[in-house]
């Protein structure tokens, strides 16, 4: 994922070369593609919800909150890696 971030930055910085050579449209295209390429690792990194396969494999646990012996809330959380 870090390589995608670096490629995105290179695309954005290389757009300045086109901008200084009066190739505005090509510079805007490079900036747009660079921003998209940078956003992909950010979206992937921002995932916090466990998937069904992680629940099945036992990587998560269910925490329940009780009030007067009745479950009022439950949350699926990742187990600690040791």
N, CA, C and O atoms as CSV, one atom per row, in Angstrom:
chain,resi,resn,atom,element,x,y,z
A,1,UNK,N,N,0.810,-1.185,0.000
A,1,UNK,CA,C,0.000,0.000,0.000
A,1,UNK,C,C,0.864,1.264,0.000
A,1,UNK,O,O,0.472,2.291,-0.555
A,2,UNK,N,N,2.026,1.182,0.618
A,2,UNK,CA,C,2.898,2.354,0.655
A,2,UNK,C,C,3.390,2.708,-0.736
A,2,UNK,O,O,3.611,3.880,-1.043
A,3,UNK,N,N,3.561,1.700,-1.575
A,3,UNK,CA,C,4.032,1.972,-2.932
A,3,UNK,C,C,2.986,2.759,-3.722
A,3,UNK,O,O,3.344,3.609,-4.537
A,4,UNK,N,N,1.698,2.487,-3.491
A,4,UNK,CA,C,0.656,3.260,-4.163
A,4,UNK,C,C,0.683,4.716,-3.715
A,4,UNK,O,O,0.484,5.621,-4.526
A,5,UNK,N,N,0.927,4.944,-2.438
A,5,UNK,CA,C,1.010,6.301,-1.922
A,5,UNK,C,C,2.170,7.050,-2.571
A,5,UNK,O,O,2.035,8.219,-2.933
A,6,UNK,N,N,3.298,6.383,-2.717
A,6,UNK,CA,C,4.476,7.007,-3.338
A,6,UNK,C,C,4.217,7.286,-4.805
A,6,UNK,O,O,4.589,8.349,-5.302
A,7,UNK,N,N,3.590,6.361,-5.509
A,7,UNK,CA,C,3.266,6.571,-6.920
A,7,UNK,C,C,2.325,7.757,-7.077
A,7,UNK,O,O,2.490,8.566,-7.990
A,8,UNK,N,N,1.338,7.864,-6.191
A,8,UNK,CA,C,0.421,9.001,-6.245
A,8,UNK,C,C,1.137,10.325,-6.050
A,8,UNK,O,O,0.862,11.296,-6.754
A,9,UNK,N,N,2.053,10.362,-5.092
A,9,UNK,CA,C,2.819,11.590,-4.873
A,9,UNK,C,C,3.683,11.932,-6.085
A,9,UNK,O,O,3.800,13.099,-6.462
A,10,UNK,N,N,4.284,10.918,-6.690
A,10,UNK,CA,C,5.096,11.162,-7.887
A,10,UNK,C,C,4.248,11.701,-9.036
A,10,UNK,O,O,4.694,12.575,-9.778
A,11,UNK,N,N,3.034,11.186,-9.187
A,11,UNK,CA,C,2.151,11.696,-10.234
A,11,UNK,C,C,1.777,13.154,-9.986
A,11,UNK,O,O,1.743,13.962,-10.915
A,12,UNK,N,N,1.499,13.478,-8.743
A,12,UNK,CA,C,1.131,14.861,-8.431
A,12,UNK,C,C,2.317,15.796,-8.647
A,12,UNK,O,O,2.164,16.867,-9.236
A,13,UNK,N,N,3.491,15.401,-8.177
A,13,UNK,CA,C,4.660,16.263,-8.356
A,13,UNK,C,C,5.090,16.357,-9.818
A,13,UNK,O,O,5.591,17.395,-10.249
A,14,UNK,N,N,4.899,15.283,-10.583
A,14,UNK,CA,C,5.251,15.349,-12.006
A,14,UNK,C,C,4.286,16.230,-12.783
A,14,UNK,O,O,4.609,16.676,-13.884
A,15,UNK,N,N,3.116,16.488,-12.232
A,15,UNK,CA,C,2.178,17.376,-12.916
A,15,UNK,C,C,2.713,18.802,-12.983
A,15,UNK,O,O,2.321,19.561,-13.870
A,16,UNK,N,N,3.605,19.185,-12.058
A,16,UNK,CA,C,4.186,20.519,-12.108
A,16,UNK,C,C,5.039,20.709,-13.360
A,16,UNK,O,O,5.129,21.819,-13.885
A,17,UNK,N,N,5.658,19.650,-13.836
A,17,UNK,CA,C,6.448,19.737,-15.068
A,17,UNK,C,C,5.538,20.109,-16.230
A,17,UNK,O,O,5.889,20.960,-17.048
A,18,UNK,N,N,4.385,19.484,-16.305
A,18,UNK,CA,C,3.441,19.799,-17.378
A,18,UNK,C,C,2.849,21.185,-17.198
A,18,UNK,O,O,2.571,21.876,-18.179
A,19,UNK,N,N,2.655,21.592,-15.968
A,19,UNK,CA,C,2.077,22.903,-15.695
A,19,UNK,C,C,3.025,24.014,-16.139
A,19,UNK,O,O,2.587,25.021,-16.697
A,20,UNK,N,N,4.315,23.835,-15.895
A,20,UNK,CA,C,5.287,24.855,-16.292
A,20,UNK,C,C,5.537,24.860,-17.791
A,20,UNK,O,O,6.039,25.852,-18.319
A,21,UNK,N,N,5.203,23.791,-18.487
A,21,UNK,CA,C,5.376,23.710,-19.940
A,21,UNK,C,C,4.078,24.014,-20.680
A,21,UNK,O,O,3.928,23.646,-21.845
A,22,UNK,N,N,3.138,24.685,-20.011
A,22,UNK,CA,C,1.860,25.095,-20.604
A,22,UNK,C,C,1.034,23.922,-21.112
A,22,UNK,O,O,0.337,24.044,-22.119
A,23,UNK,N,N,1.105,22.811,-20.439
A,23,UNK,CA,C,0.253,21.658,-20.746
A,23,UNK,C,C,-0.718,21.488,-19.584
A,23,UNK,O,O,-0.637,20.511,-18.839
A,24,UNK,N,N,-1.631,22.435,-19.432
A,24,UNK,CA,C,-2.519,22.485,-18.276
A,24,UNK,C,C,-3.419,21.262,-18.163
A,24,UNK,O,O,-3.606,20.727,-17.070
A,25,UNK,N,N,-3.973,20.818,-19.280
A,25,UNK,CA,C,-4.911,19.689,-19.235
A,25,UNK,C,C,-4.211,18.430,-18.740
A,25,UNK,O,O,-4.748,17.697,-17.909
A,26,UNK,N,N,-3.015,18.185,-19.250
A,26,UNK,CA,C,-2.260,17.007,-18.828
A,26,UNK,C,C,-1.876,17.116,-17.358
A,26,UNK,O,O,-1.858,16.107,-16.652
A,27,UNK,N,N,-1.569,18.317,-16.886
A,27,UNK,CA,C,-1.248,18.510,-15.470
A,27,UNK,C,C,-2.461,18.191,-14.608
A,27,UNK,O,O,-2.318,17.541,-13.572
A,28,UNK,N,N,-3.658,18.633,-15.011
A,28,UNK,CA,C,-4.872,18.348,-14.249
A,28,UNK,C,C,-5.182,16.852,-14.228
A,28,UNK,O,O,-5.651,16.327,-13.218
A,29,UNK,N,N,-4.923,16.176,-15.330
A,29,UNK,CA,C,-5.150,14.729,-15.393
A,29,UNK,C,C,-4.212,14.009,-14.435
A,29,UNK,O,O,-4.632,13.101,-13.718
A,30,UNK,N,N,-2.957,14.407,-14.418
A,30,UNK,CA,C,-1.994,13.768,-13.518
A,30,UNK,C,C,-2.349,14.017,-12.057
A,30,UNK,O,O,-2.196,13.124,-11.224
A,31,UNK,N,N,-2.821,15.221,-11.738
A,31,UNK,CA,C,-3.225,15.515,-10.364
A,31,UNK,C,C,-4.431,14.667,-9.980
A,31,UNK,O,O,-4.484,14.124,-8.877
A,32,UNK,N,N,-5.394,14.552,-10.881
A,32,UNK,CA,C,-6.593,13.760,-10.587
A,32,UNK,C,C,-6.245,12.292,-10.380
A,32,UNK,O,O,-6.723,11.672,-9.430
A,33,UNK,N,N,-5.424,11.732,-11.250
A,33,UNK,CA,C,-5.026,10.331,-11.114
A,33,UNK,C,C,-4.200,10.143,-9.842
A,33,UNK,O,O,-4.373,9.154,-9.130
A,34,UNK,N,N,-3.307,11.086,-9.557
A,34,UNK,CA,C,-2.486,11.000,-8.347
A,34,UNK,C,C,-3.313,11.035,-7.079
A,34,UNK,O,O,-3.052,10.283,-6.141
A,35,UNK,N,N,-4.317,11.910,-7.046
A,35,UNK,CA,C,-5.194,11.979,-5.869
A,35,UNK,C,C,-5.981,10.684,-5.697
A,35,UNK,O,O,-6.179,10.219,-4.575
A,36,UNK,N,N,-6.426,10.106,-6.804
A,36,UNK,CA,C,-7.158,8.839,-6.718
A,36,UNK,C,C,-6.252,7.725,-6.205
A,36,UNK,O,O,-6.653,6.937,-5.348
A,37,UNK,N,N,-5.036,7.662,-6.727
A,37,UNK,CA,C,-4.097,6.604,-6.324
A,37,UNK,C,C,-3.723,6.757,-4.851
A,37,UNK,O,O,-3.534,5.756,-4.160
A,38,UNK,N,N,-3.612,7.981,-4.363
A,38,UNK,CA,C,-3.304,8.204,-2.949
A,38,UNK,C,C,-4.492,7.812,-2.072
A,38,UNK,O,O,-4.306,7.296,-0.970
A,39,UNK,N,N,-5.701,8.052,-2.553
A,39,UNK,CA,C,-6.875,7.787,-1.718
A,39,UNK,C,C,-7.139,6.293,-1.532
A,39,UNK,O,O,-7.752,5.907,-0.537
A,40,UNK,N,N,-6.701,5.453,-2.449
A,40,UNK,CA,C,-6.937,4.007,-2.331
A,40,UNK,C,C,-6.293,3.423,-1.068
A,40,UNK,O,O,-6.975,2.715,-0.327
A,41,UNK,N,N,-4.996,3.692,-0.787
A,41,UNK,CA,C,-4.436,3.150,0.465
A,41,UNK,C,C,-5.101,3.731,1.710
A,41,UNK,O,O,-5.214,3.054,2.731
A,42,UNK,N,N,-5.538,4.977,1.622
A,42,UNK,CA,C,-6.210,5.579,2.778
A,42,UNK,C,C,-7.525,4.873,3.041
A,42,UNK,O,O,-7.855,4.602,4.195
A,43,UNK,N,N,-8.287,4.566,1.993
A,43,UNK,CA,C,-9.547,3.843,2.162
A,43,UNK,C,C,-9.295,2.451,2.734
A,43,UNK,O,O,-10.030,1.998,3.611
A,44,UNK,N,N,-8.270,1.778,2.246
A,44,UNK,CA,C,-7.966,0.431,2.734
A,44,UNK,C,C,-7.510,0.464,4.187
A,44,UNK,O,O,-7.854,-0.426,4.965
A,45,UNK,N,N,-6.744,1.474,4.555
A,45,UNK,CA,C,-6.248,1.579,5.918
A,45,UNK,C,C,-7.360,1.910,6.901
A,45,UNK,O,O,-7.270,1.573,8.082
A,46,UNK,N,N,-8.402,2.564,6.422
A,46,UNK,CA,C,-9.467,3.046,7.293
A,46,UNK,C,C,-10.509,1.978,7.611
A,46,UNK,O,O,-11.466,2.268,8.328
A,47,UNK,N,N,-10.362,0.775,7.113
A,47,UNK,CA,C,-11.330,-0.281,7.386
A,47,UNK,C,C,-11.188,-0.750,8.832
A,47,UNK,O,O,-10.101,-1.138,9.260
A,48,UNK,N,N,-12.280,-0.713,9.576
A,48,UNK,CA,C,-12.240,-1.129,10.973
A,48,UNK,C,C,-13.204,-2.275,11.257
A,48,UNK,O,O,-13.060,-2.956,12.273
A,49,UNK,N,N,-14.163,-2.499,10.400
A,49,UNK,CA,C,-15.174,-3.519,10.659
A,49,UNK,C,C,-14.630,-4.909,10.343
A,49,UNK,O,O,-14.054,-5.115,9.275
A,50,UNK,N,N,-14.802,-5.856,11.246
A,50,UNK,CA,C,-14.351,-7.220,10.964
A,50,UNK,C,C,-15.245,-7.874,9.916
A,50,UNK,O,O,-16.454,-7.646,9.884
A,51,UNK,N,N,-14.645,-8.672,9.077
A,51,UNK,CA,C,-15.407,-9.375,8.055
A,51,UNK,C,C,-15.915,-10.706,8.613
A,51,UNK,O,O,-15.501,-11.138,9.688
A,52,UNK,N,N,-16.801,-11.335,7.882
A,52,UNK,CA,C,-17.391,-12.595,8.333
A,52,UNK,C,C,-16.332,-13.690,8.467
A,52,UNK,O,O,-16.409,-14.522,9.371
A,53,UNK,N,N,-15.351,-13.692,7.575
A,53,UNK,CA,C,-14.323,-14.741,7.636
A,53,UNK,C,C,-13.453,-14.567,8.884
A,53,UNK,O,O,-12.992,-15.556,9.453
A,54,UNK,N,N,-13.223,-13.318,9.317
A,54,UNK,CA,C,-12.442,-13.103,10.530
A,54,UNK,C,C,-13.201,-13.566,11.771
A,54,UNK,O,O,-12.601,-14.070,12.720
A,55,UNK,N,N,-14.506,-13.396,11.760
A,55,UNK,CA,C,-15.319,-13.900,12.860
A,55,UNK,C,C,-15.274,-15.422,12.868
A,55,UNK,O,O,-15.145,-16.037,13.927
A,56,UNK,N,N,-15.380,-16.033,11.681
A,56,UNK,CA,C,-15.361,-17.494,11.573
A,56,UNK,C,C,-14.018,-18.058,12.011
A,56,UNK,O,O,-13.973,-19.101,12.664
A,57,UNK,N,N,-12.925,-17.390,11.666
A,57,UNK,CA,C,-11.587,-17.880,12.007
A,57,UNK,C,C,-11.229,-17.639,13.471
A,57,UNK,O,O,-10.162,-18.064,13.915
A,58,UNK,N,N,-12.085,-16.975,14.224
A,58,UNK,CA,C,-11.831,-16.766,15.642
A,58,UNK,C,C,-10.929,-15.595,15.949
A,58,UNK,O,O,-10.353,-15.541,17.035
A,59,UNK,N,N,-10.785,-14.653,15.030
A,59,UNK,CA,C,-9.942,-13.492,15.263
A,59,UNK,C,C,-10.670,-12.399,16.039
A,59,UNK,O,O,-10.073,-11.390,16.413
A,60,UNK,N,N,-11.960,-12.607,16.276
A,60,UNK,CA,C,-12.749,-11.598,16.978
A,60,UNK,C,C,-13.463,-12.230,18.165
A,60,UNK,O,O,-13.542,-13.452,18.291
A,61,UNK,N,N,-13.974,-11.376,19.017
A,61,UNK,CA,C,-14.768,-11.827,20.141
A,61,UNK,C,C,-15.970,-10.901,20.296
A,61,UNK,O,O,-15.943,-9.756,19.843
A,62,UNK,N,N,-17.010,-11.395,20.930
A,62,UNK,CA,C,-18.228,-10.621,21.111
A,62,UNK,C,C,-18.290,-10.127,22.553
A,62,UNK,O,O,-18.315,-10.923,23.492
A,63,UNK,N,N,-18.315,-8.818,22.717
A,63,UNK,CA,C,-18.446,-8.222,24.042
A,63,UNK,C,C,-19.899,-7.813,24.239
A,63,UNK,O,O,-20.476,-7.095,23.422
A,64,UNK,N,N,-20.474,-8.281,25.332
A,64,UNK,CA,C,-21.876,-7.976,25.627
A,64,UNK,C,C,-21.969,-7.084,26.857
A,64,UNK,O,O,-21.228,-7.254,27.826
A,65,UNK,N,N,-22.889,-6.136,26.799
A,65,UNK,CA,C,-23.164,-5.268,27.940
A,65,UNK,C,C,-24.512,-5.660,28.519
A,65,UNK,O,O,-25.529,-5.670,27.826
A,66,UNK,N,N,-24.495,-5.982,29.805
A,66,UNK,CA,C,-25.717,-6.426,30.473
A,66,UNK,C,C,-26.250,-5.327,31.389
A,66,UNK,O,O,-25.481,-4.569,31.982
A,67,UNK,N,N,-27.559,-5.253,31.494
A,67,UNK,CA,C,-28.210,-4.380,32.472
A,67,UNK,C,C,-29.355,-5.167,33.095
A,67,UNK,O,O,-30.322,-5.511,32.416
A,68,UNK,N,N,-29.246,-5.441,34.349
A,68,UNK,CA,C,-30.242,-6.243,35.069
A,68,UNK,C,C,-30.413,-7.627,34.450
A,68,UNK,O,O,-31.526,-8.146,34.372
A,69,UNK,N,N,-29.302,-8.223,34.008
A,69,UNK,CA,C,-29.336,-9.568,33.457
A,69,UNK,C,C,-29.808,-9.656,32.018
A,69,UNK,O,O,-29.961,-10.756,31.487
A,70,UNK,N,N,-30.041,-8.513,31.374
A,70,UNK,CA,C,-30.509,-8.485,29.988
A,70,UNK,C,C,-29.431,-7.844,29.128
A,70,UNK,O,O,-28.863,-6.818,29.502
A,71,UNK,N,N,-29.144,-8.449,27.965
A,71,UNK,CA,C,-28.152,-7.897,27.046
A,71,UNK,C,C,-28.728,-6.622,26.426
A,71,UNK,O,O,-29.779,-6.649,25.785
A,72,UNK,N,N,-28.022,-5.503,26.627
A,72,UNK,CA,C,-28.493,-4.239,26.069
A,72,UNK,C,C,-27.629,-3.761,24.905
A,72,UNK,O,O,-28.046,-2.903,24.127
A,73,UNK,N,N,-26.423,-4.319,24.790
A,73,UNK,CA,C,-25.530,-3.909,23.707
A,73,UNK,C,C,-24.509,-5.013,23.469
A,73,UNK,O,O,-24.118,-5.724,24.394
A,74,UNK,N,N,-24.084,-5.146,22.217
A,74,UNK,CA,C,-23.017,-6.099,21.896
A,74,UNK,C,C,-22.141,-5.496,20.810
A,74,UNK,O,O,-22.618,-4.803,19.912
A,75,UNK,N,N,-20.843,-5.779,20.917
A,75,UNK,CA,C,-19.860,-5.237,19.991
A,75,UNK,C,C,-18.886,-6.342,19.612
A,75,UNK,O,O,-18.428,-7.097,20.470
A,76,UNK,N,N,-18.569,-6.435,18.321
A,76,UNK,CA,C,-17.558,-7.376,17.847
A,76,UNK,C,C,-16.227,-6.636,17.808
A,76,UNK,O,O,-16.110,-5.598,17.158
A,77,UNK,N,N,-15.216,-7.173,18.508
A,77,UNK,CA,C,-13.895,-6.549,18.556
A,77,UNK,C,C,-12.828,-7.584,18.210
A,77,UNK,O,O,-13.026,-8.787,18.377
A,78,UNK,N,N,-11.688,-7.081,17.721
A,78,UNK,CA,C,-10.563,-7.961,17.420
A,78,UNK,C,C,-9.893,-8.419,18.705
A,78,UNK,O,O,-9.817,-7.666,19.676
A,79,UNK,N,N,-9.405,-9.659,18.710
A,79,UNK,CA,C,-8.649,-10.163,19.843
A,79,UNK,C,C,-7.249,-9.572,19.810
A,79,UNK,O,O,-6.759,-9.193,18.746
A,80,UNK,N,N,-6.606,-9.490,20.962
A,80,UNK,CA,C,-5.239,-8.984,21.037
A,80,UNK,C,C,-4.291,-9.953,20.357
A,80,UNK,O,O,-4.399,-11.166,20.532
A,81,UNK,N,N,-3.347,-9.404,19.567
A,81,UNK,CA,C,-2.329,-10.238,18.930
A,81,UNK,C,C,-1.178,-10.403,19.900
A,81,UNK,O,O,-0.635,-9.419,20.404
A,82,UNK,N,N,-0.806,-11.643,20.162
A,82,UNK,CA,C,0.301,-11.905,21.089
A,82,UNK,C,C,1.337,-12.752,20.435
A,82,UNK,O,O,2.348,-13.081,21.055
